[in-house]
Amino acid sequence: MEVKEGEETASKGKEEIVVIGDVSKNGCCSSLRFEGVGTAKGYNWLGIGRGGVVMSNIFLSTSLIYLASQEAGCFDYEEDKVTQDCDTRVYGMLPVALISNIAVISGLISAFCMPVIGGIIDCTPNRTKVGVVASVLLGIVQTIQIGTVSSTWFAMAILQALAGFLYQGHVMSVMSFLPSIARRVGEKSVIGCKRI
């Protein structure tokens, strides 16, 4: 294998990886530059933002189960925990089934609406607008959900189903940029190395 000036080699199993450029010369975050292509940088930063949404949804899911269990009378105040053998229903469902029901509702909304949204993304120049609208609406829903308390948990659960749909629409819009990013930046730049 021939190594050119400015390249370093590293062994990884049976493959050798050539790291393009000198990290000390380019700085610590040179792999985030993506050859100056703004779309690739935006894709990377959107992934970080979606991580925050996922984390807040995990926290919200726990609180929704907790609040639904309290309303159903499935909460032991002496031990400060949800009782496991409670079969009291609230709004026609068991509190432990709340999150799976939210996922089902969100999935059904997505199944019916995503073909239309996909058509808008694929066949019109509005894929950026779809992503921005989904992202702004998702941010609004997440902000409203800060007000989740025992008197508002069911409305917040409904909003959570809508948030799941908006998240899927946003991801669909963002993923539509990947082919053009790959053509402009290339896989080597995205992962920061070249496989031999």
C-alpha positions in Angstrom: 0.0 0.0 0.0 1.3 3.4 -0.9 0.7 6.2 1.5 0.8 9.8 0.2 2.1 12.8 2.0 -0.4 14.0 4.6 -2.0 10.6 5.1 -1.6 8.2 8.0 -2.5 4.5 8.2 -4.1 2.6 10.9 -5.0 -1.1 11.0 -8.5 -2.2 11.9 -9.0 -6.0 11.7 -8.3 -7.1 8.1 -8.9 -3.6 6.6 -6.5 -0.7 6.6 -7.8 2.7 7.0 -6.2 5.8 5.5 -7.0 9.0 7.4 -7.1 11.8 4.9 -5.2 14.9 6.1 -3.4 15.8 9.2 -5.7 16.2 12.2 -3.2 18.5 14.0 -3.1 20.7 11.0 -6.8 20.9 10.3 -8.0 21.2 14.0 -9.9 18.9 16.2 -13.2 19.1 14.3 -11.9 18.8 10.8 -14.2 15.8 10.1 -17.2 18.1 10.6 -16.3 20.4 7.8 -17.6 18.2 5.0 -15.6 19.9 2.3 -17.5 23.1 3.0 -20.9 21.7 1.9 -23.5 23.4 4.0 -26.1 20.7 3.4 -23.8 18.1 4.8 -23.1 20.2 7.9 -26.8 20.8 8.4 -27.5 17.1 8.2 -25.0 16.5 10.9 -26.3 19.2 13.2 -29.9 18.0 12.7 -28.9 14.6 14.0 -27.7 16.2 17.2 -30.9 18.1 17.5 -33.0 15.0 17.0 -31.1 13.4 19.9 -32.5 16.0 22.2 -36.0 15.3 21.0 -35.6 11.6 21.7 -34.2 12.2 25.2 -37.1 14.5 26.1 -39.6 11.9 24.8 -38.1 9.2 27.0 -38.5 11.4 30.0 -42.1 12.4 28.9 -43.0 8.7 28.4 -42.1 7.9 32.0 -44.0 10.9 33.3 -47.1 10.0 31.3 -47.1 6.5 32.6 -46.7 7.8 36.2 -49.5 10.4 35.8 -51.9 7.9 34.1 -51.2 5.4 36.9 -52.0 8.0 39.5 -55.3 8.9 37.9 -56.2 5.2 37.6 -55.4 4.7 41.3 -52.5 2.4 40.5 -50.0 4.3 42.6 -48.8 3.4 46.0 -48.1 6.7 47.9 -46.5 5.0 50.8 -43.8 3.3 48.7 -43.9 6.1 46.1 -44.1 3.7 43.1 -46.6 2.4 40.5 -48.2 -0.9 41.6 -47.6 -3.7 39.1 -50.8 -5.7 39.5 -53.3 -2.9 38.8 -55.9 -3.5 36.1 -57.9 -0.3 36.5 -58.5 1.5 33.2 -58.2 5.2 32.5 -59.7 6.5 29.3 -60.4 2.9 28.3 -56.8 1.7 28.6 -54.4 0.4 31.1 -51.8 2.9 32.2 -49.0 0.6 31.2 -50.4 0.4 27.6 -50.4 4.2 27.2 -47.0 4.5 25.4 -47.6 1.6 23.1 -51.0 3.1 22.2 -49.4 6.4 21.5 -46.9 4.6 19.2 -49.8 2.9 17.4 -51.7 6.1 16.8 -48.5 7.9 15.6 -47.7 5.0 13.3 -51.2 5.0 11.8 -51.1 8.8 11.2 -47.7 8.3 9.6 -48.9 5.4 7.4 -51.8 7.4 6.0 -49.9 10.7 5.6 -46.4 9.8 4.6 -47.1 8.8 1.0 -48.5 12.3 0.4 -45.6 14.0 2.3 -43.1 11.7 0.4 -44.7 12.8 -2.9 -44.3 16.5 -1.9 -40.7 15.9 -1.0 -39.8 13.9 -4.1 -41.8 15.7 -6.8 -41.7 19.3 -5.7 -38.9 21.7 -4.7 -40.4 22.0 -1.3 -38.5 19.3 0.7 -36.7 22.0 2.7 -40.0 23.7 3.6 -41.5 20.4 4.7 -38.5 19.8 7.0 -38.6 23.3 8.4 -42.4 23.1 9.0 -42.1 19.7 10.7 -39.2 20.8 12.8 -40.9 24.1 13.9 -44.2 22.2 14.7 -42.3 19.6 16.6 -40.5 22.3 18.6 -43.9 23.9 19.4 -45.3 20.6 20.6 -42.2 19.9 22.7 -42.5 23.3 24.3 -46.2 22.8 25.1 -45.4 19.5 26.7 -43.4 21.3 29.3 -46.8 21.8 30.9 -47.4 18.1 31.6 -49.0 17.8 35.0 -51.7 15.5 36.5 -54.5 17.6 35.0 -53.0 17.8 31.4 -51.4 14.4 30.9 -54.0 13.0 28.5 -53.9 16.1 26.2 -50.1 15.8 26.3 -50.4 12.1 25.4 -52.4 13.1 22.3 -49.8 15.7 21.4 -47.1 13.0 21.8 -48.8 11.0 19.1 -48.7 14.1 16.9 -45.1 14.6 17.8 -44.2 11.1 16.7 -45.8 11.8 13.3 -44.0 15.2 13.0 -40.7 13.5 13.9 -41.2 10.9 11.1 -42.0 13.7 8.6 -38.9 15.6 9.6 -36.7 12.5 9.3 -38.1 11.8 5.9 -37.3 15.3 4.7 -33.8 15.2 6.1 -33.1 11.7 4.6 -34.1 13.0 1.2 -30.9 15.1 1.1 -28.6 12.1 1.5 -28.2 11.3 -2.2 -27.1 14.8 -3.1 -24.8 15.0 0.0 -23.2 11.7 -1.1 -22.6 13.0 -4.6 -21.2 16.4 -3.5 -19.2 15.3 -0.4 -18.6 11.6 -0.9 -18.5 8.9 1.7 -14.8 9.4 2.4 -15.4 12.9 3.7 -18.5 12.0 5.7 -16.7 9.3 7.7 -13.3 11.1 7.7 -11.3 8.2 6.2 -10.9 6.1 3.0 -11.2 2.3 3.2 -8.7 0.3 1.1 
